[in-house]
Amino acid sequence: MDLYSRRIVGWSISKRMTTDLICKAMVMAYNIRQPPFGLVFHSDRGSQYTSKRYRKLLSHYGIRASMGDVGACWDNAVVERFFGSLKHDWIFKIAQPTREHMKKDVAVYMRYYNLERLHSANGDQSPINYENSLKKVSGWT
């Protein structure tokens, strides 16, 4: 999640929380954003995020890792809030008969979340509309 606009820029789905899962999400995010050297990526201290493979990927992209304190759930509150919305506003309200159905359904939610869902932190604009309004005002491209 880009904390500025609340846009979900990288995601992946798997049966288990593995290093491969988060590497896929980071590659997606990097390819969408292509951030300048020195971007800070914040996470919890899960073994996936502290693995050599993941740290090597971040280093390759010039991304600096930031990790919350052990047991400090509020350090990542914005992302935790997103997962709560995904589960309670979407996943739990729609039958998920297969894993493949869930993957497709989550993709639909990601489009909704980024394109349509209004965020009070964005002046009641969707993440992509918020980013686009910044581009118009600043000339940022």
ABEGO torsion letter per residue (X at the ends): XBAAAGBBABBBBBABBBAAAAAAAAAAAAAAAGBBBGBBBBBBABAAAABAAAAAAAAAAGBBBBBBBBGBAAAAAAAAAAAAAAAAAAAAABBBABAAAAAAAAAAAAAAAAAABBBAAAGGBBAAAAAAAAAAAAGBX
